[in-house]
């Protein structure tokens, strides 16, 4: 049986006195697509740089494709490539940008044909784009050229850092299709960091949520960040707006973050009778997705600018008769909130 693509254990990474990552254990299977979610500063980009073998962790163990990671090994680095949010393109034609990595490796047999194939993978017509200057590309086109420059190398691991943050809807779709094709046809392992939760859900087999350098949970999760206010009874209050207030038992500190499992959230098509110990919020359905082979509905609900995720079985959700854009009430026990 193949070993995982990555096995991380006891991983700590610091920038001066600041700890950017603190991971006890994290395994990524070969051929899987793993999502990394979390706010800015949560450690996503730092983790990707370590996975790309570009940055050695302060301490801990990294096993890459069954071997101890060697951060000085050109051989290992050739097995993995990283696409950044803002792609750096050479001041050359699209052809030369996509071919650059192969030229550096001295692998130039059938070069032009391979460039054509890579461009087709990302939805760029070779005849229209190969001779085009880097400066004549839109943001989405530039990102797809940068992706083609990585796909042409046939990496065993492809790392994507916010690949759709600055691109149009069409480019986001084409990047998704190319990523899925790389896994399907080449067995490529992908790790994708993104703020776009919907895009991640469409691509990833599993998503890890990072918070302050730690894995807060896997799969869909709700993170409710401060400011929290301490109440006279010792509870914590988070006021989203005058009509939506969240109470959590026990106050930690003002800028703490509470975690809420989507399975703990109940939805109601009409205002429910409030029960002691429950939080009641009012919002609007913004997204609906089938998960778990069609047996679960994952709903995105906007509440005063904060997006909540709820997971319900298909039969229970069907009885509610809710559609995107509909008003909805959600409830969850105060005790369901867990402090990170």
C-alpha positions as CSV (number, residue, x, y, z in Angstrom):
1,X,0.0,0.0,0.0
2,X,1.4,3.4,-0.9
3,X,2.5,5.7,1.9
4,X,0.7,9.1,2.2
5,X,2.0,12.0,0.1
6,X,2.8,13.8,3.3
7,X,3.1,12.8,6.9
8,X,3.7,15.7,9.3
9,X,4.3,15.3,13.0
10,X,5.3,17.6,15.8
11,X,5.5,20.5,13.3
12,X,6.3,23.9,14.7
13,X,7.2,26.9,12.6
14,X,8.2,30.3,14.0
15,X,9.0,33.7,12.6
16,X,11.0,35.3,15.4
17,X,8.9,35.0,18.6
18,X,5.7,34.4,16.7
19,X,4.5,30.8,16.2
20,X,2.9,30.5,12.7
21,X,2.2,26.8,12.7
22,X,1.7,24.2,15.5
23,X,0.6,20.9,14.1
24,X,0.7,17.7,16.1
25,X,0.0,15.4,13.2
26,X,-1.4,15.8,9.6
27,X,-1.4,13.2,6.9
28,X,-2.3,13.8,3.2
29,X,-3.1,10.8,1.1
30,X,-1.7,10.4,-2.4
31,X,-4.1,11.3,-5.1
32,X,-6.3,13.2,-2.8
33,X,-7.5,16.8,-3.1
34,X,-7.2,18.6,0.3
35,X,-8.5,22.0,1.0
36,X,-7.1,24.5,3.6
37,X,-9.5,27.1,4.9
38,X,-9.0,29.8,7.5
39,X,-8.6,33.6,7.9
40,X,-5.6,35.6,6.9
41,X,-2.7,34.8,9.3
42,X,-4.0,31.3,10.1
43,X,-1.0,29.6,8.7
44,X,-2.2,28.4,5.3
45,X,0.5,29.9,3.1
46,X,3.2,29.0,5.6
47,X,2.0,25.4,5.5
48,X,2.0,25.4,1.7
49,X,5.6,26.7,1.6
50,X,6.7,23.8,3.9
51,X,4.8,21.3,1.8
52,X,6.6,22.8,-1.3
53,X,9.9,22.1,0.5
54,X,10.7,25.8,0.1
55,X,10.8,26.6,3.9
56,X,12.2,24.3,6.5
57,X,10.0,24.1,9.7
58,X,11.5,25.3,13.0
59,X,11.0,21.8,14.3
60,X,9.1,18.6,13.5
61,X,9.2,15.9,10.9
62,X,8.0,16.0,7.3
63,X,7.9,12.7,5.3
64,X,7.3,13.4,1.6
65,X,6.2,10.5,-0.7
66,X,7.5,8.0,1.8
67,X,10.9,9.6,2.3
68,X,12.3,12.0,4.9
69,X,11.9,15.5,3.4
70,X,15.2,17.0,2.3
71,X,14.7,20.8,1.9
72,X,18.0,21.0,-0.1
73,X,17.1,18.3,-2.5
74,X,16.4,19.4,-6.1
75,X,15.2,15.9,-6.9
76,X,12.4,16.0,-4.3
77,X,11.5,19.6,-5.1
78,X,10.9,18.6,-8.8
79,X,8.0,16.3,-7.5
80,X,6.1,19.3,-6.2
81,X,5.1,22.7,-7.4
82,X,3.4,25.7,-5.9
83,X,1.0,28.2,-7.6
84,X,0.7,31.5,-5.8
85,X,-2.2,33.9,-5.7
86,X,-0.3,36.5,-7.7
87,X,1.5,34.6,-10.3
88,X,4.9,35.9,-11.4
89,X,5.3,35.7,-15.2
90,X,8.5,36.3,-17.1
91,X,8.6,39.3,-19.4
92,X,8.3,36.9,-22.4
93,X,5.7,35.3,-24.5
94,X,3.1,32.8,-23.1
95,X,5.1,30.0,-24.9
96,X,8.3,30.9,-23.2
97,X,6.6,31.2,-19.8
98,X,5.0,27.8,-20.0
99,X,8.1,26.2,-21.4
100,X,10.5,27.8,-18.9
101,X,10.5,25.0,-16.3
102,X,11.2,22.3,-18.9
103,X,14.0,24.4,-20.4
104,X,15.7,24.8,-17.0
105,X,15.5,21.0,-16.6
106,X,16.9,20.4,-20.1
107,X,13.8,18.5,-21.1
108,X,12.9,20.1,-24.5
109,X,11.8,17.2,-26.6
110,X,8.5,18.0,-28.3
111,X,8.4,21.2,-26.4
112,X,5.9,23.2,-28.4
113,X,3.5,20.3,-28.6
114,X,3.7,20.0,-24.8
115,X,3.0,23.7,-24.3
116,X,0.0,23.4,-26.5
117,X,-1.4,20.6,-24.4
118,X,-0.8,22.4,-21.2
119,X,-2.6,25.5,-22.5
120,X,-5.5,23.4,-23.7
121,X,-5.8,22.0,-20.2
122,X,-6.4,25.4,-18.7
123,X,-8.8,26.5,-21.5
124,X,-6.4,28.8,-23.5
125,X,-6.4,28.3,-27.3
126,X,-2.7,27.7,-28.2
127,X,-2.9,29.4,-31.5
128,X,-4.3,32.6,-29.9
129,X,-2.1,32.6,-26.8
130,X,1.4,31.1,-27.5
131,X,2.8,34.2,-29.1
132,X,1.0,36.6,-26.9
133,X,3.1,38.8,-24.5
134,X,2.7,38.4,-20.8
135,X,1.6,42.0,-20.5
136,X,-1.4,41.4,-22.9
137,X,-3.1,38.9,-20.5
138,X,-6.0,39.6,-18.2
139,X,-5.7,38.5,-14.5
140,X,-7.6,35.3,-15.1
141,X,-5.5,34.5,-18.2
142,X,-2.3,35.1,-16.4
143,X,-3.3,32.8,-13.6
144,X,-4.1,30.1,-16.1
145,X,-0.8,30.5,-17.9
146,X,1.0,30.2,-14.6
147,X,-1.0,27.0,-13.8
148,X,-0.2,25.6,-17.3
149,X,3.5,26.3,-16.5
150,X,3.2,24.0,-13.5
151,X,1.0,21.3,-15.1
152,X,3.5,20.9,-18.0
153,X,6.0,19.7,-15.4
154,X,3.7,16.8,-14.4
155,X,4.3,17.2,-10.7
156,X,3.2,14.5,-8.3
157,X,2.0,17.2,-5.9
158,X,0.4,20.5,-7.0
159,X,-0.1,23.2,-4.3
160,X,-2.5,26.1,-5.0
161,X,-2.5,29.2,-2.8
162,X,-5.8,31.2,-3.3
163,X,-5.9,30.2,-7.0
164,X,-9.2,32.0,-7.7
165,X,-8.9,35.1,-5.5
166,X,-8.3,37.5,-8.3
167,X,-9.9,35.8,-11.3
168,X,-13.2,35.9,-13.1
169,X,-15.9,33.2,-12.7
170,X,-15.0,31.6,-16.0
171,X,-11.3,31.3,-15.1
172,X,-12.2,29.9,-11.6
173,X,-14.2,27.2,-13.3
174,X,-11.4,26.3,-15.8
175,X,-8.8,26.2,-13.0
176,X,-11.1,23.8,-11.1
177,X,-11.5,21.6,-14.1
178,X,-7.8,21.5,-14.8
179,X,-7.1,20.6,-11.1
180,X,-9.6,17.8,-11.2
181,X,-8.2,16.5,-14.4
182,X,-4.7,16.5,-13.0
183,X,-5.9,14.2,-10.2
184,X,-8.1,12.1,-12.5
185,X,-5.6,11.5,-15.4
186,X,-2.3,11.7,-13.6
187,X,-3.0,10.8,-10.0
188,X,-1.7,14.2,-8.9
189,X,-2.1,15.1,-5.2
190,X,-3.5,18.6,-4.7
191,X,-3.5,20.9,-1.7
192,X,-5.5,24.0,-2.1
193,X,-5.7,27.0,0.2
194,X,-8.7,29.3,-0.4
195,X,-11.1,31.7,1.2
196,X,-13.7,30.6,-1.3
197,X,-15.6,27.9,0.7
198,X,-18.0,27.0,-2.2
199,X,-15.1,26.5,-4.6
200,X,-13.3,24.3,-2.1
201,X,-16.3,22.2,-1.5
202,X,-16.6,21.6,-5.3
203,X,-12.9,20.5,-5.5
204,X,-11.7,19.0,-2.2
205,X,-12.2,15.5,-0.8
206,X,-11.5,17.0,2.6
207,X,-11.0,20.5,4.0
208,X,-8.9,21.3,7.1
209,X,-9.7,24.6,8.9
210,X,-6.7,26.4,10.3
211,X,-6.9,28.8,13.1
212,X,-3.9,30.5,14.7
213,X,-1.6,27.9,13.1
214,X,-3.6,24.9,14.4
215,X,-6.1,22.6,12.7
216,X,-9.4,23.6,14.3
217,X,-11.3,20.9,12.5
218,X,-11.9,19.0,9.3
219,X,-14.9,19.3,7.0
220,X,-17.4,22.2,7.2
221,X,-17.1,24.2,10.3
222,X,-18.4,27.5,11.7
223,X,-15.8,29.8,13.3
224,X,-17.3,32.8,15.3
225,X,-14.6,35.3,16.0
226,X,-14.7,38.2,18.5
227,X,-15.1,40.8,19.8
228,X,-16.9,39.0,22.6
229,X,-18.3,40.9,25.6
230,X,-18.2,39.4,29.1
231,X,-21.6,39.3,30.8
232,X,-22.4,39.6,34.5
233,X,-23.2,35.9,34.8
234,X,-19.8,35.0,33.3
235,X,-21.1,34.2,29.8
236,X,-19.8,35.7,26.6
237,X,-21.9,37.8,24.2
238,X,-21.2,38.3,20.5
239,X,-23.6,40.9,19.0
240,X,-23.8,40.6,15.2
241,X,-26.5,43.3,15.0
242,X,-29.2,44.5,17.3
243,X,-31.4,41.5,16.3
244,X,-28.8,38.8,16.2
245,X,-26.9,38.0,19.4
246,X,-24.8,34.9,20.2
247,X,-24.3,33.7,23.8
248,X,-21.6,31.3,24.8
249,X,-21.1,29.8,28.2
250,X,-17.9,31.0,29.8
251,X,-15.8,34.1,28.7
252,X,-12.2,33.5,27.6
253,X,-11.1,36.9,26.1
254,X,-12.4,39.5,23.8
255,X,-10.8,38.3,20.6
256,X,-11.4,34.6,21.2
257,X,-12.9,32.3,18.5
258,X,-15.7,29.8,19.1
259,X,-16.2,26.8,16.9
260,X,-19.7,25.4,16.0
261,X,-20.3,22.1,14.3
262,X,-22.7,22.6,11.3
263,X,-24.6,19.5,12.5
264,X,-25.6,21.3,15.7
265,X,-27.4,24.0,13.7
266,X,-31.2,23.6,13.2
267,X,-33.1,25.5,10.5
268,X,-36.7,26.8,10.6
269,X,-38.8,28.3,7.9
270,X,-40.8,30.2,10.5
271,X,-39.8,31.9,13.8
272,X,-39.5,29.1,16.4
273,X,-40.4,29.5,20.0
274,X,-37.2,30.4,21.7
275,X,-36.0,27.8,24.2
276,X,-33.7,28.6,27.2
277,X,-30.1,27.8,26.5
278,X,-30.5,28.2,22.7
279,X,-29.3,30.9,20.4
280,X,-31.8,32.1,17.8
281,X,-30.6,34.0,14.7
282,X,-32.3,35.3,11.6
283,X,-30.7,35.2,8.1
284,X,-31.1,34.3,4.5
285,X,-30.2,31.1,2.5
286,X,-27.3,31.9,0.2
287,X,-26.3,28.4,-1.0
288,X,-27.4,24.8,-1.0
289,X,-25.3,21.8,-1.9
290,X,-25.8,18.1,-1.7
291,X,-23.0,16.2,0.1
292,X,-22.3,12.7,1.4
293,X,-23.5,11.1,-1.9
294,X,-26.7,13.1,-1.9
295,X,-27.9,12.2,1.6
296,X,-27.1,15.5,3.2
297,X,-27.9,19.1,2.4
298,X,-25.2,21.7,3.3
299,X,-26.8,25.2,3.6
300,X,-25.0,28.5,3.7
301,X,-26.8,31.2,5.6
302,X,-25.9,34.8,5.8
303,X,-26.6,36.4,9.2
304,X,-25.6,40.1,9.5
305,X,-22.7,39.6,7.2
306,X,-21.5,36.4,8.9
307,X,-21.9,33.1,6.9
308,X,-23.1,30.1,8.8
309,X,-23.1,26.5,7.5
310,X,-25.8,24.0,8.5
311,X,-25.9,20.3,7.6
312,X,-29.3,18.5,7.5
313,X,-30.4,15.2,6.1
314,X,-32.1,15.5,2.8
315,X,-35.6,14.4,4.0
316,X,-35.6,16.9,6.9
317,X,-34.5,19.7,4.7
318,X,-37.1,18.9,2.0
319,X,-39.9,19.3,4.6
320,X,-38.7,22.9,5.2
321,X,-39.2,23.9,1.6
322,X,-36.4,26.4,1.6
323,X,-34.6,27.8,-1.5
324,X,-31.7,30.2,-2.0
325,X,-32.8,33.7,-1.1
326,X,-35.4,32.6,1.4
327,X,-35.5,34.0,4.9
328,X,-34.5,31.4,7.6
329,X,-34.2,31.1,11.3
330,X,-31.4,29.0,12.8
331,X,-31.0,27.8,16.4
332,X,-28.2,26.0,18.2
333,X,-27.5,25.3,21.9
334,X,-25.1,27.7,23.6
335,X,-23.3,24.7,24.9
336,X,-22.6,23.6,21.3
337,X,-20.0,26.4,21.0
338,X,-16.5,25.3,21.7
339,X,-13.7,27.7,22.4
340,X,-10.5,27.4,20.4
